[in-house]
């Protein structure tokens, strides 16, 4: 690996010049949260990533897709240090690619940062990290392929996203509409979000307070980078509320039926 010391733009500053013959792809899935917005009694709540969905824990489905991708070398899942639910499930069917890391933080960004620290000895600086939400169980192989195909030669990285379809309203302090926001250039971010290990770690390490970092692209943007948007579709939804779980179950069942018909 070469590092060029150039001080003109974020694209050139400490730029990694990769050896394209040795680039590898890794997935990192932060899964240390509790899923507070799913509701229920917090004292007995099952962490969202372990909620039952189509015969498996919710997180299983995304992990299965990532582990099945030939181009992905290893799949790291970042769990809370005190997680005692992971070991109750059998993950062996996913194969040897799966590597749990019990180093999760208080926020998603902290978990990603901790995961990048923990994997530094196994991943080269120029290797690509595909960071995926544990709560997006409907990730499909074609989503992953589209992202890798679009970003593999990019100097910065990028994310899956969909153009905003709904009309957006801006509210005032009284929760009344004070403006209609143009949606012409707005996209809804999804995951995976794909960046080189060294860039992403540097971006997250540069923040003293990670509470305001809601995704990896935002951390990269804060350093002046402009990640690429890769069009996905709305089936790659995030399970945030109970109704989302029902919709995710329908999507997975529908895909299974289509595969059986083929």
TIBA-856931 format. One line per 2 residues: number of its first residue (from 1); their letters; for each residue y, x negated, z of N, C-alpha, C. Coordinates in Angstrom, 1 decimal. Atoms other than C-alpha are relative to their C-alpha. Layout:
# TIBA-856931
NUM) a) Y:X:Z:Y:X:Z:Y:X:Z; ...
END
This chain:
# TIBA-856931
1) xx) -1.2:-0.8:0.0:0.0:0.0:0.0:1.2:-0.9:0.0; -1.2:0.7:0.0:3.5:-1.2:-0.8:1.1:0.9:0.6
3) xx) -1.1:-0.8:-0.6:6.7:-0.1:1.0:1.3:-0.6:-0.6; -1.3:0.6:0.6:10.0:-0.5:-0.9:1.1:0.4:0.9
5) xx) -1.1:-0.2:-0.9:13.1:-0.8:1.3:1.2:0.2:-0.9; -1.1:-0.4:0.8:15.7:1.1:-0.7:0.8:1.0:0.7
7) xx) -0.9:-0.9:-0.8:18.7:2.9:0.8:0.9:0.9:-0.8; -0.8:-0.8:0.9:19.9:5.2:-1.9:-0.2:1.5:0.2
9) xx) 0.3:-1.4:-0.2:18.2:8.6:-1.4:-1.3:0.1:0.8; 1.3:-0.2:-0.8:15.4:10.1:0.7:-1.2:-0.2:-0.8
11) xx) 1.2:0.3:0.8:13.1:9.7:-2.2:-0.3:-1.4:-0.2; 0.3:1.4:0.2:13.5:6.0:-2.3:0.0:-0.8:1.3
13) xx) -0.1:0.7:-1.3:14.2:5.1:1.3:-1.4:-0.2:0.6; 1.4:0.3:-0.6:11.0:3.4:2.7:-1.0:0.7:-0.9
15) xx) 1.0:-0.7:0.9:9.2:4.8:-0.4:-1.3:-0.6:0.0; 1.4:0.5:0.1:5.5:4.5:-0.4:-0.4:0.0:-1.4
17) xx) 0.5:0.1:1.4:4.2:3.2:-3.7:-1.5:0.0:0.1; 1.4:-0.2:-0.2:0.7:4.6:-3.7:-0.9:-0.7:-1.0
19) xx) 1.0:0.5:0.9:-2.4:3.0:-5.2:-0.8:1.2:-0.4; 0.6:-1.3:0.5:-3.5:6.0:-7.3:-1.5:0.0:0.0
21) xx) 1.5:0.1:0.0:-7.1:4.8:-7.4:-0.6:0.3:1.3; 0.6:-0.1:-1.3:-7.5:5.2:-3.7:0.5:1.2:0.8
23) xx) -0.6:-1.1:-0.7:-5.6:8.4:-2.9:-1.1:1.0:0.4; 0.9:-1.0:-0.5:-7.6:10.8:-0.7:0.7:1.3:0.5
25) xx) -0.6:-1.2:-0.5:-7.0:14.4:0.4:-0.7:0.4:1.2; 0.5:-0.4:-1.3:-7.4:15.6:3.9:0.7:1.4:0.4
27) xx) -0.5:-1.2:-0.5:-6.9:19.0:5.5:0.2:-0.1:1.5; -0.3:-0.1:-1.4:-5.3:19.6:8.9:0.4:1.4:0.4
29) xx) -0.2:-1.4:-0.4:-5.5:23.0:10.6:0.4:0.1:1.5; -0.4:-0.2:-1.4:-3.4:23.5:13.8:-0.5:1.3:0.5
31) xx) 0.6:-1.3:-0.6:-5.2:26.0:16.0:0.0:-0.1:1.5; -0.1:0.1:-1.4:-3.9:25.5:19.5:0.7:1.2:0.6
33) xx) -0.8:-1.1:-0.5:-2.0:28.8:19.8:-0.8:1.1:0.6; 0.7:-1.1:-0.6:-2.8:32.0:21.6:0.2:1.3:-0.7
35) xx) -0.1:-1.2:0.8:-1.6:34.6:19.1:0.7:1.1:0.8; -0.7:-1.0:-0.8:0.9:36.4:21.4:0.4:1.3:-0.7
37) xx) -0.5:-1.2:0.7:2.1:38.8:18.7:-1.1:1.0:-0.3; 1.1:-0.9:0.3:-1.4:40.3:18.3:-0.1:1.0:1.1
39) xx) 0.0:-1.0:-1.1:-0.8:42.1:21.6:-1.2:-0.1:1.0; 1.1:0.0:-1.0:-3.1:42.9:24.5:0.4:-0.7:1.3
41) xx) -0.2:0.6:-1.3:-3.4:41.7:28.0:-0.2:-1.5:-0.1; 0.0:1.4:0.1:-2.6:38.0:28.1:-1.1:-0.7:0.8
43) xx) 1.0:0.6:-0.9:-5.0:37.4:30.9:-1.4:0.0:-0.5; 1.3:-0.2:0.6:-8.0:38.5:28.8:0.0:-0.2:-1.5
45) xx) -0.1:0.1:1.5:-6.7:37.8:25.3:-0.8:-1.1:-0.6; 0.7:1.0:0.8:-8.9:36.0:22.9:1.0:-0.7:-0.9
47) xx) -0.9:0.7:1.0:-6.9:33.3:21.0:-0.2:0.5:-1.4; 0.1:-0.6:1.3:-6.1:34.7:17.6:-1.0:-0.6:-0.9
49) xx) 0.8:0.7:0.9:-8.0:32.1:15.8:-1.5:0.3:0.2; 1.4:-0.3:-0.3:-11.2:33.3:17.4:-0.3:1.5:-0.1
51) xx) 0.2:-1.4:0.2:-10.8:37.0:16.8:-1.1:0.2:-1.0; 1.1:-0.3:1.0:-13.9:38.5:15.0:0.6:0.5:-1.3
53) xx) -0.5:-0.5:1.3:-13.3:38.9:11.3:-1.2:-0.2:-1.0; 1.1:0.0:1.0:-16.1:39.7:8.7:-1.1:-0.9:0.5
55) xx) 1.2:0.6:-0.5:-18.8:38.4:10.9:0.1:-1.4:0.6; -0.2:1.4:-0.5:-17.2:35.1:12.0:1.4:0.0:0.8
57) xx) -1.3:0.2:-0.6:-14.2:33.9:14.1:1.0:-0.1:-1.2; -1.0:0.0:1.0:-11.0:34.3:12.1:0.2:-1.3:-0.7
59) xx) -0.2:1.3:0.5:-10.5:30.6:11.7:-1.1:-0.5:-0.9; 1.2:0.5:0.7:-14.0:30.1:10.2:0.2:0.1:-1.5
61) xx) -0.1:-0.2:1.4:-13.0:31.5:6.8:0.8:-1.0:-0.7; -0.8:1.0:0.6:-10.2:29.1:6.0:-0.7:-1.4:0.1
63) xx) 0.8:1.3:-0.2:-12.3:26.2:7.4:-1.1:-0.1:-1.0; 1.1:0.0:0.9:-15.2:27.2:5.2:0.5:-0.3:-1.4
65) xx) -0.6:0.3:1.3:-12.9:27.2:2.1:0.3:-1.5:-0.1; -0.5:1.4:0.1:-11.4:23.8:2.9:-1.2:-1.0:0.0
67) xx) 1.2:0.9:-0.1:-14.8:22.2:3.8:-0.8:0.1:-1.3; 0.7:-0.1:1.2:-16.2:23.5:0.5:0.6:-0.7:-1.2
69) xx) -0.7:0.6:1.2:-13.6:21.8:-1.7:-0.4:-1.5:-0.2; 0.4:1.4:0.3:-15.0:18.6:-3.3:1.1:-1.0:0.2
71) xx) -1.1:1.0:0.0:-11.6:16.9:-3.4:0.5:-0.3:1.4; -0.5:0.2:-1.3:-11.0:17.3:0.3:-1.1:-0.9:0.8
73) xx) 0.9:0.9:-0.6:-12.5:14.4:2.2:-0.5:0.4:1.4; 0.3:-0.4:-1.4:-12.3:15.7:5.8:0.9:1.1:0.4
75) xx) -0.8:-1.1:-0.5:-11.0:18.8:7.6:0.1:-0.2:1.5; -0.4:0.1:-1.4:-9.3:18.2:10.9:0.5:1.3:0.6
77) xx) -0.5:-1.2:-0.6:-8.8:21.2:13.2:0.5:-0.4:1.4; -0.7:0.4:-1.2:-6.3:20.6:16.0:-0.1:1.1:1.1
79) xx) 0.2:-1.0:-1.0:-7.3:22.5:19.2:0.7:-0.4:1.3; -0.7:0.2:-1.3:-5.7:22.9:22.6:-1.0:-0.9:0.9
81) xx) 0.9:0.9:-0.8:-7.0:20.2:25.1:-0.9:0.8:0.9; 0.8:-0.8:-1.0:-8.3:23.0:27.4:-0.8:1.1:-0.8
83) xx) 0.7:-1.0:0.8:-9.9:25.0:24.5:-1.5:0.0:0.5; 1.4:-0.1:-0.3:-13.3:26.3:25.8:-0.7:1.0:-0.8
85) xx) 0.6:-1.0:0.8:-14.0:28.8:23.1:-0.6:-0.7:-1.2; 0.5:0.7:1.2:-14.6:26.4:20.2:-1.5:-0.3:0.1
87) xx) 1.4:0.4:-0.1:-17.9:25.2:21.6:-0.9:1.2:0.2; 0.9:-1.1:-0.1:-19.2:28.7:22.0:-0.5:0.5:-1.4
89) xx) 0.4:-0.5:1.4:-19.5:29.1:18.2:-0.7:-1.2:-0.7; 0.7:1.0:0.8:-21.8:27.3:15.8:0.7:-0.2:-1.3
91) xx) -0.8:0.3:1.1:-19.8:25.5:13.2:-0.8:-0.9:-1.0; 0.8:1.0:0.7:-22.7:23.4:11.8:-0.1:0.4:-1.5
93) xx) 0.1:-0.4:1.4:-22.9:25.5:8.6:1.1:-0.6:-0.9; -1.1:0.5:0.7:-19.6:24.0:7.6:-0.1:-1.5:-0.4
95) xx) 0.4:1.4:0.4:-21.1:20.5:7.3:0.8:-1.0:0.8; -0.5:1.1:-0.7:-20.0:17.1:8.3:1.5:-0.3:-0.2
97) xx) -1.4:0.2:0.2:-16.5:17.3:7.0:0.9:0.4:1.1; -0.8:-0.6:-1.0:-15.3:19.3:9.9:0.1:-0.9:1.3
99) xx) -0.2:0.9:-1.2:-13.7:17.2:12.8:1.0:0.7:0.9; -0.9:-0.6:-1.0:-12.2:19.0:15.9:0.7:-1.1:0.7
101) xx) -0.9:0.9:-0.7:-9.3:17.2:17.6:0.6:0.8:1.2; -0.5:-0.8:-1.1:-8.5:18.4:21.1:1.3:-0.7:0.5
103) xx) -1.3:0.7:-0.3:-4.9:17.2:21.1:1.2:0.9:-0.4; -1.0:-0.9:0.4:-2.9:20.4:20.3:1.2:0.0:1.0
105) xx) -1.2:0.0:-0.8:0.6:20.8:21.6:0.5:1.5:0.3; -0.5:-1.3:-0.4:2.8:23.7:22.9:0.5:0.8:-1.2
107) xx) -0.4:-0.7:1.2:4.0:24.5:19.4:-0.8:-0.4:-1.2; 0.7:0.4:1.2:2.6:24.4:15.9:0.4:-1.3:-0.5
109) xx) -0.5:1.3:0.4:4.8:21.5:15.0:-0.5:-1.1:0.9; 0.5:1.0:-0.9:3.7:19.6:18.1:-1.5:-0.3:-0.3
111) xx) 1.5:0.2:0.3:0.0:20.2:17.2:-0.2:-0.8:-1.3; 0.1:0.8:1.3:0.6:18.9:13.6:0.3:-1.4:0.3
113) xx) -0.4:1.4:-0.3:2.4:15.9:14.9:-1.1:-0.8:0.7; 1.1:0.6:-0.8:-0.3:15.2:17.4:-1.3:-0.3:-0.8
115) xx) 1.2:0.2:0.9:-3.0:15.6:14.7:0.3:-1.1:-0.9; -0.3:1.1:0.8:-1.2:13.2:12.5:-0.2:-1.4:0.7
117) xx) 0.2:1.2:-0.8:-1.1:10.7:15.3:-1.5:-0.4:0.2; 1.4:0.2:-0.3:-4.8:11.2:16.1:-0.8:-0.5:-1.2
119) xx) 0.7:0.4:1.2:-5.8:10.7:12.5:0.5:-1.2:-0.7; -0.7:1.1:0.7:-3.7:7.7:11.7:-1.0:-1.1:-0.3
121) xx) 0.9:1.1:0.2:-6.7:5.3:12.0:-1.1:0.4:-1.1; 1.0:-0.5:0.9:-8.8:7.5:9.6:0.6:0.3:-1.4
123) xx) -0.7:-0.4:1.2:-6.2:8.3:7.0:1.1:-1.0:-0.4; -1.0:1.0:0.5:-4.1:5.9:4.8:1.4:0.7:-0.1
125) xx) -1.4:-0.5:0.0:-0.3:6.3:4.8:0.3:0.8:-1.2; -0.3:-0.7:1.2:-0.3:7.4:1.2:-0.9:1.2:-0.3
127) xx) 0.9:-1.2:0.2:-3.1:10.0:1.5:0.7:1.3:0.2; -0.6:-1.3:-0.1:-2.3:13.6:1.1:-0.6:0.8:1.2
129) xx) 0.5:-0.9:-1.0:-2.5:16.0:4.1:0.4:1.4:-0.4; -0.2:-1.4:0.3:-2.9:19.7:3.4:0.0:0.7:1.3
131) xx) -0.1:-0.7:-1.3:-1.7:21.5:6.5:-0.1:1.5:-0.2; 0.3:-1.5:0.2:-3.0:25.1:6.7:0.0:0.7:1.3
133) xx) 0.0:-0.9:-1.2:-2.4:27.9:9.2:-1.4:0.5:0.3; 1.3:-0.6:-0.5:-5.5:28.9:11.2:0.0:1.5:-0.2
135) xx) 0.0:-1.5:0.2:-4.3:32.5:10.8:0.2:0.4:-1.4; 0.0:-0.4:1.4:-4.5:32.5:7.0:-1.5:-0.1:-0.4
137) xx) 1.4:0.1:0.2:-8.2:33.3:6.7:-0.4:0.3:-1.5; 0.4:-0.4:1.4:-8.1:34.5:3.0:0.4:-1.1:-1.0
139) xx) -0.1:1.1:0.9:-7.4:31.1:1.6:-1.2:-0.1:-0.9; 1.1:0.0:1.0:-9.4:30.8:-1.6:0.0:-1.4:-0.7
141) xx) 0.1:1.3:0.7:-10.6:27.7:-3.6:1.1:-0.1:-1.0; -1.0:0.1:1.0:-8.2:28.6:-6.4:1.4:-0.3:0.5
143) xx) -1.3:0.3:-0.6:-5.2:28.4:-4.0:0.0:-1.5:0.2; 0.0:1.4:-0.3:-6.2:24.9:-2.9:0.1:-0.8:-1.3
145) xx) 0.0:0.8:1.3:-6.9:23.7:-6.5:1.4:0.1:-0.6; -1.4:-0.1:0.6:-3.5:25.1:-7.7:1.0:-0.9:0.7
147) xx) -0.9:0.9:-0.7:-1.7:23.2:-5.0:-0.2:-1.5:-0.3; 0.3:1.4:0.3:-3.5:19.9:-5.5:0.4:-0.4:-1.4
149) xx) -0.3:0.3:1.4:-3.1:20.1:-9.3:1.5:-0.1:-0.2; -1.4:0.0:0.2:0.6:20.8:-9.0:0.7:-1.2:0.7
151) xx) -0.7:1.0:-0.9:1.4:18.2:-6.3:-0.5:-1.4:-0.1; 0.7:1.3:-0.1:-1.0:15.3:-6.8:0.9:-1.1:-0.5
153) xx) -0.9:1.0:0.5:1.6:13.4:-8.9:1.4:0.1:0.4; -1.4:-0.2:-0.4:4.7:14.5:-7.1:0.3:-1.1:1.0
155) xx) -0.4:1.1:-1.0:6.7:11.9:-5.1:0.3:0.5:1.4; -0.4:-0.6:-1.4:7.5:14.3:-2.2:-1.2:0.8:0.6
157) xx) 1.0:-1.0:-0.5:4.9:17.1:-1.9:0.5:1.4:-0.2; -0.4:-1.3:0.3:5.1:20.8:-1.9:-0.9:1.0:0.8
159) xx) 0.7:-1.0:-0.7:3.8:24.1:-0.6:-0.4:1.2:-0.9; 0.2:-1.2:0.7:2.2:27.3:-1.7:1.0:1.0:0.5
161) xx) -1.1:-1.0:-0.3:4.7:30.2:-1.8:-0.1:1.1:-1.0; -0.2:-1.2:0.9:5.4:33.6:-3.3:1.4:0.4:-0.1
163) xx) -1.4:-0.5:0.1:8.7:34.9:-4.7:0.1:1.3:0.9; -0.2:-1.2:-0.8:10.2:37.5:-2.3:0.1:1.2:-0.9
165) xx) 0.0:-1.2:0.9:9.6:40.9:-3.7:0.9:1.2:0.6; -0.7:-1.1:-0.6:11.3:43.2:-1.2:1.5:-0.2:0.0
167) xx) -1.4:0.1:-0.2:15.0:43.9:-0.9:0.3:-0.4:1.4; -0.3:0.6:-1.3:16.5:41.9:2.0:1.4:0.5:0.4
169) xx) -1.3:-0.5:-0.6:19.2:43.2:4.3:0.4:-1.0:1.2; -0.6:0.8:-1.1:21.4:41.1:6.7:0.6:0.9:1.0
171) xx) -0.5:-0.9:-1.0:22.1:42.8:10.0:1.1:-0.7:0.8; -1.0:0.5:-0.9:25.1:42.5:12.3:-0.5:0.1:1.4
173) xx) 0.4:0.0:-1.4:25.1:42.4:16.1:-0.5:1.3:0.4; 0.4:-1.4:-0.4:24.7:46.2:16.3:-1.3:0.4:-0.8
175) xx) 1.2:-0.3:0.8:21.6:46.0:14.0:0.3:1.1:-1.0; -0.3:-0.7:1.2:23.4:47.6:11.1:0.2:-0.9:-1.1
177) xx) -0.1:0.8:1.2:23.4:46.4:7.6:1.4:-0.4:-0.3; -1.3:0.4:0.4:26.3:44.2:6.8:0.0:-0.7:-1.4
179) xx) 0.1:0.6:1.4:25.0:42.7:3.5:-1.4:0.2:-0.5; 1.3:0.1:0.7:22.3:42.9:0.9:-0.1:-1.4:-0.5
181) xx) 0.2:1.4:0.4:20.9:39.4:0.3:-0.8:0.0:-1.3; 0.7:0.2:1.3:20.0:38.4:-3.2:-1.3:-0.7:0.2
183) xx) 1.4:0.6:-0.1:16.3:37.6:-3.5:-0.3:-0.8:-1.2; 0.3:0.7:1.3:16.6:35.9:-6.9:-0.6:-1.4:0.1
185) xx) 0.4:1.4:-0.1:16.0:32.4:-5.6:-0.8:-0.2:1.3; 0.7:0.0:-1.2:14.1:33.3:-2.4:-1.5:0.0:-0.1
187) xx) 1.5:0.1:0.0:10.4:32.4:-1.8:-0.5:0.2:1.5; 0.7:-0.1:-1.3:8.1:33.2:1.1:-1.0:-1.1:0.1
189) xx) 0.9:1.2:-0.2:6.4:30.1:2.4:-1.4:0.4:0.5; 1.3:-0.2:-0.5:2.7:30.0:2.8:-0.6:-1.4:0.3
191) xx) 0.7:1.3:-0.2:0.1:27.2:3.5:-1.2:0.1:-0.9; -0.3:1.3:-0.5:-1.4:24.8:2.8:1.4:-0.5:-0.5
193) xx) -1.2:0.8:0.3:1.7:22.6:2.8:-0.5:-1.5:-0.1; 0.6:1.3:0.4:0.9:19.2:1.2:1.0:-1.1:-0.1
195) xx) -0.9:1.1:-0.1:2.6:16.0:2.1:-0.8:-1.3:0.3; 0.6:1.3:-0.4:1.7:12.3:2.4:0.0:-0.2:1.5
197) xx) 0.1:0.1:-1.5:0.5:11.4:5.9:1.2:-0.7:0.6; -1.1:0.8:-0.5:3.2:8.8:6.4:1.4:0.7:0.0
199) xx) -1.2:-0.8:0.1:6.1:11.0:5.2:0.1:1.1:1.0; 0.0:-1.2:-0.9:5.1:14.0:7.2:0.0:-0.5:1.4
201) xx) -0.1:0.5:-1.4:4.5:12.0:10.4:1.4:-0.5:0.3; -1.4:0.5:-0.2:7.9:10.3:10.0:0.9:1.2:0.2
203) xx) -0.9:-1.2:-0.1:9.5:13.7:9.5:-0.1:0.7:1.3; 0.2:-0.7:-1.3:8.0:15.2:12.6:0.4:-0.9:1.2
205) xx) -0.4:0.9:-1.1:8.5:12.1:14.7:1.5:-0.1:0.2; -1.5:0.1:0.0:12.2:12.2:13.8:0.7:1.1:0.8
207) xx) -0.6:-1.1:-0.7:12.7:15.4:15.7:-0.2:-0.2:1.5; 0.1:0.0:-1.4:13.5:15.2:19.4:-0.5:1.3:0.6
209) xx) 0.4:-1.3:-0.5:12.9:18.9:19.8:-0.7:0.7:-1.2; 0.7:-0.6:1.1:10.2:20.5:17.6:-0.1:1.5:0.1
211) xx) 0.0:-1.4:-0.1:10.8:24.0:18.8:0.5:0.8:-1.3; -0.6:-0.6:1.2:12.9:24.8:15.7:-0.7:-0.3:-1.3
213) xx) 0.8:0.4:1.2:10.4:23.3:13.2:-1.1:1.0:-0.2; 1.0:-1.1:0.2:8.5:26.3:11.9:-1.1:-0.4:-1.1
215) xx) 1.0:0.5:0.9:6.7:24.5:9.0:0.3:-1.4:-0.4; -0.1:1.4:0.4:6.1:21.1:7.5:1.1:-0.2:-1.0
217) xx) -1.0:0.1:1.0:8.4:21.7:4.6:1.4:-0.1:0.6; -1.3:0.1:-0.7:11.3:22.3:7.0:0.3:-1.3:0.6
219) xx) -0.2:1.3:-0.6:10.7:19.0:8.7:0.4:-1.0:-1.1; -0.4:0.8:1.1:10.8:17.3:5.3:1.4:0.2:-0.5
221) xx) -1.3:-0.3:0.4:13.9:19.1:4.3:1.1:-0.6:0.9; -1.0:0.5:-0.9:15.7:17.9:7.4:0.2:-1.5:-0.3
223) xx) -0.2:1.4:0.4:15.2:14.3:6.1:0.6:-0.1:-1.4; -0.6:0.0:1.4:16.7:15.3:2.7:-0.9:0.1:-1.1
225) xx) 0.9:-0.2:1.1:13.6:15.8:0.7:0.0:1.5:-0.5; 0.1:-1.3:0.6:13.1:18.8:-1.6:-1.4:0.3:-0.5
227) xx) 1.4:-0.3:0.4:9.5:19.9:-1.6:-0.1:1.0:-1.2; 0.2:-0.9:1.1:8.1:21.7:-4.6:-0.7:1.3:0.4
229) xx) 0.6:-1.3:-0.3:7.2:25.4:-4.6:-1.1:0.2:-1.1; 1.1:-0.3:0.9:3.8:26.3:-6.1:-0.4:1.4:0.2
231) xx) 0.2:-1.4:-0.1:3.2:29.9:-6.9:-1.4:0.3:0.4; 1.3:-0.5:-0.5:0.4:31.6:-5.0:-0.1:1.5:-0.1
233) xx) 0.1:-1.4:0.1:-0.4:35.2:-4.3:0.0:0.6:1.4; -0.1:-0.6:-1.4:-0.1:37.7:-1.4:-1.3:0.2:0.7
235) xx) 1.3:-0.1:-0.8:-3.8:37.7:-0.6:-0.1:-1.2:1.0; 0.0:1.1:-1.0:-3.2:34.4:1.2:0.9:0.3:1.2
237) xx) -0.9:-0.5:-1.0:-1.6:36.4:4.0:-0.3:-0.7:1.4; 0.1:0.5:-1.4:-1.0:35.3:7.6:-0.3:1.2:0.9
239) xx) 0.3:-1.0:-1.0:-2.6:37.4:10.3:0.9:-0.1:1.2; -1.0:0.1:-1.1:0.3:38.1:12.7:-0.1:1.2:0.9
241) xx) 0.1:-1.2:-0.7:-0.2:41.7:13.8:-1.4:0.7:-0.2; 1.3:-0.5:0.2:-3.3:43.8:14.3:-0.3:0.6:-1.3
243) xx) 0.2:-0.5:1.3:-2.9:45.6:11.0:-0.4:-1.0:-1.0; 0.3:1.1:0.9:-3.0:42.3:9.2:-1.5:-0.4:0.0
245) xx) 1.4:0.3:-0.1:-6.5:41.7:10.5:-0.9:1.0:-0.8; 0.7:-1.0:0.8:-7.7:44.9:8.9:0.1:-0.3:-1.5
247) xx) -0.3:0.3:1.4:-6.1:43.9:5.6:-0.8:-1.3:-0.4; 0.8:1.2:0.3:-7.7:40.4:5.7:-1.5:0.3:-0.1
249) xx) 1.4:-0.4:0.1:-11.1:42.0:6.4:-0.3:0.6:-1.4; 0.2:-0.7:1.3:-10.7:44.2:3.3:0.0:-1.0:-1.2
251) xx) -0.1:1.0:1.1:-9.7:41.2:1.1:-1.3:-0.8:-0.1; 1.3:0.8:0.0:-12.7:39.1:2.2:-1.2:0.8:-0.4
253) xx) 1.1:-0.8:0.5:-15.1:42.0:1.7:0.1:0.3:-1.5; -0.2:-0.3:1.4:-13.6:42.8:-1.7:-0.5:-1.2:-0.8
255) xx) 0.4:1.2:0.7:-14.1:39.2:-2.8:-1.5:-0.2:0.0; 1.5:0.2:-0.1:-17.7:39.1:-1.5:-0.7:1.0:-1.0
257) xx) 0.6:-1.0:0.9:-18.5:42.3:-3.5:0.2:-0.5:-1.4; -0.2:0.5:1.3:-17.0:40.8:-6.6:-0.9:-1.2:-0.4
259) xx) 0.9:1.1:0.2:-19.0:37.6:-6.2:-1.5:0.5:-0.2; 1.3:-0.6:0.1:-22.2:39.7:-5.7:-0.2:0.7:-1.4
261) xx) 0.1:-0.7:1.3:-21.4:41.6:-8.9:-0.1:-1.0:-1.2; 0.0:1.0:1.1:-20.9:38.4:-11.0:-1.3:-0.5:-0.3
END
